[in-house]
Amino acid sequence: MSPRTRKGRAATTRRLPARRRARRPGRRRQRADDRLIGLIVAAVLAVALVVAVVNWLLAHWWVMVAVGAIAVLAGGGWLYQKQQRARWEAARAQGLRYGLSQLDALHHSRFEDAVRDLMRRDGCQDAVRVGGGGDLGADVKATDPYGRRWVIQCKHRRSGLDGSAVGTPDLQVLNGTARQVHGADVAVIVTNGRVTAPAVAFAKQQRLHVVDRHALGIWASGSRPLWELLRAVPPPRKPTASS
C-alpha cells in the first residue's frame, strides 16, 4: 500500500468521529421538536375537549340544574345527620354514668377515655386524652366553662382498693409538670384505688387535688361536675351565665 493511500485512510478515520459528533445536535433538536409538537397537540385536544363539554352543557343546561339540586339535597341531608349526631352525643354525654365496677374492668387507656368523657359531660367541650409515652404527667386536659385549665393524671388499678396505692412520687410528677409544662389552673390525680396519707398531705401542701375511689364513685355515677366536688378550686377565669 502506498504512503498516499495510507494517509487517505487515516484522514478518513480521523474525520468519522467529527461526523458522528455533528449528527448528535440534529437528533436532539429533532427530539425537542417532537416533544414540542406533542405538547401542542395535547393542548389543542384539551382545549377542544373543554369547548365540547361547555357547548354540551350549554345545550343541556337542565343537567347542571339537576346536578346542583342533587348536591344541595345531599349537602342538606349530610348537615342534618351531623346535627342529629351532635344532639345525640350531647344528650348521651349529659346522661353519662359509670359504676365503679365498670371502671375497674377497663383497660388503663379506656379509663383515661372515661375520665375525658366525664369532663365533657361536665361541659368541658375541648376535653382530650393525651396519655401515653412521654405524656409528662398529663393524661387528660380540659378547659371548664369558667375558663380554668384542668390537667388530670389517671392512675387505674385493675384490683381497685386491693391494688397498689397511689403514693407521693405520683403526686410529685404531677406537681412538677402540671403548671410549669401544661399550664394547669387545676391539677388533679384520679384513681379508682387507694391514696396514701402522705400523698394526701403532699397534695394539700402543693395545691393539688386528689380524686380517690370514693370521690370517683360520686363523680362518675352522678351528674355534678368535678369542680363542685373538690375543695379550694381556683376562682373562674371568665364570667359565665351561671356565675
Secondary structure, DSSP 4 states (H G I P E B T S, - for coil): --HHHHHHHHHHHHHHHHHHHHHHHHHHHHHHHHHHHHHHHHHHHHHHHHHHHHHHHHHTHHHHHHHHHHHHHHHHHHHHHHHHHHHHHHHHHHT----HHHHHTS-HHHHHHHHHHHHHHTT-TT-EE--STT-TT-SEEEE-TTS-EEEEEEE--TTGGGSPPB-HHHHHHHHHHTTTTT--SEEEEEESS-B-HHHHHHHHHTT-EEE-HHHHHHHHHSSS-GGGTSSSPPPPSS--TT-
